[in-house]
Amino acid sequence: MKKLPDFVKWLIIAAVLAGMAALMVAVNDRASRVKMPMPDNSLGIYRTTPAAGN
């Protein structure tokens, strides 16, 4: 890496960051399509509040 010009180093860093951003967008898109089930309160661990209407 010492023999590479500075612009090549910055190009590699930019490519890595762009790849990480693309993976983050892909994971976020997939996670937003997952339907989560309602919480199971069979153990009574969730509190009920007047603001929640329970």
ZIHU-V473915 format. One record per residue. N is the residue number from 1. BURIAL is + if it has 9 or more other ideal C-beta (glycine too) atoms within 8 Angstrom, else -. Layout:
n | burial
N | BURIAL
N | BURIAL
//
This chain:
n | burial
1 | -
2 | -
3 | -
4 | -
5 | -
6 | -
7 | -
8 | -
9 | +
10 | -
11 | -
12 | -
13 | -
14 | -
15 | -
16 | -
17 | -
18 | -
19 | -
20 | -
21 | -
22 | -
23 | -
24 | -
25 | -
26 | -
27 | -
28 | -
29 | -
30 | -
31 | -
32 | -
33 | -
34 | -
35 | -
36 | -
37 | -
38 | -
39 | -
40 | -
41 | -
42 | -
43 | -
44 | -
45 | -
46 | -
47 | -
48 | -
49 | -
50 | -
51 | -
52 | -
53 | -
54 | -
//
